[in-house]
Amino acid sequence: MGKFKNLRVWQDAMDLAEGIYKITRKMEFSKDFGMCNQIQRAAVSVASNIAEGDERGTNKESVHFFNIAKGSTAEVITQLNIAYRIGYIDKTTFEKCENQSEKIRASLKKLIDKRSNKK
């Protein structure tokens, strides 16, 4: 615990947040303040909760925050789907970001399982 910057899943979440900020700066997306703000906040929440979870004193506490991060990843995936469906992002961007998000979600599941089984 306490070395969250070394966690691959945290690094991937940081890359996702950076990518989300870049795509939400584009013209149509940036005009929709509500959607733009929501997806940015969800993406930031993923990395932030991974960091907070890894800094917690017990595995039980860590798992709680990793689950929040996993939930925020599902939010990002949902918002990406909406952004794609309404034309804010193209198919290539959508698939890249969705794949990044799914990778993070799967990594969090493994991390949760690992930390849940430790005493």
N, C-alpha and C positions, 0 to 999 in steps of 0.2 A: 504494500500500500504506500501511497504518498509519492509515487513516481509516475503520475498520470501522463506526463509528457512523453514517456517511453512507451506508453500503450499504443499499439498500432491503431486500435479503434478510435482513440482520441485524435491521432494524427489524421485519420480518414475523415472524422467528423469536422475537424478544422478545415480540411480541403473542401468538404461539402458546403460549409458555411461561407467560405470564400467564393465558391462558385455560385451559390444562391445570391449573394450580394452583387456579383457581376451581372447575372441575368436580370435581376430586378432593377438594374440601372437603365435597361433598355426602354425605349420610348413608351410603348403601350403599357408595359408592366409598371413602369415607374409612375404613371398617371393614376393607377389604381392604388391609392394609399392604403386602404384596408387590406387588400390581398398582399401587397408588397410587404407591409409591416408584419402581417401574420406569418408569412413563410420565412421571413428573416428571423423573427423571434423564435420560431420553432427550430430553425437550423442552429441558431446560437444556443438554444436550450440543450440540444443533443451534446455538443462538446462540453458545455458548462456542467451538466449533470454527470457526465463521465468523470470530469475532474473532481467535482464535489464528492462523488461516490468513492473515488479512489483515495480521497483524503480522510474519509471517515474512519473511526477507530475500530469498527467491527465489520465482519463480513455481512451481517444482517443489515446494517445501515448502508453499506456499499451497494448491496443488491437492490435496496429500495431506490436509490438514485439511478442505478443502471436501468431499472424498470421504467423510471420516468424518462430517461434518455431514449429508451426503446419506443415509448409512447410518442415522444416528440418526433422520432424518425417516421412513425406511421403518419403523423400530421404532415410532415414534409412530403411524403409520398402522395398523400391525398391532395395537397395543395398543388403539387406538380401536375397531377392528373387534371385538376381543374384548369390550371394555367394552360396546359396543352389543349384541352377541349375548347377553351374560349379563344385560342389563337395568340396567347401571349408568348409562347415558346414553340419552336419548331420540333419536329419529331426527333431529330438527332440530339438536341439539347435535352429534351424530355427523357429519352432513353438513357443518356449518359448519367443524368442526375438521379433517375430512378434506380439505375444499377448501383450507383454509389450508395444510395440510401439503403437498398436491399442488402448490400454487403455489410454495412454498418449494423443493420438490424440483426443479421445472422451472427456477426461477431459479438454483439451484445448478448444475444441468447447464450452463446457459448461461455462468455464471461460470467453471466448470471448463474448458469449451471455449475461452473467451476467454483465460484465463490459460495454458492448455496450448499455445496457438499463439504466445505471446509468447516471445521469447528473453531 
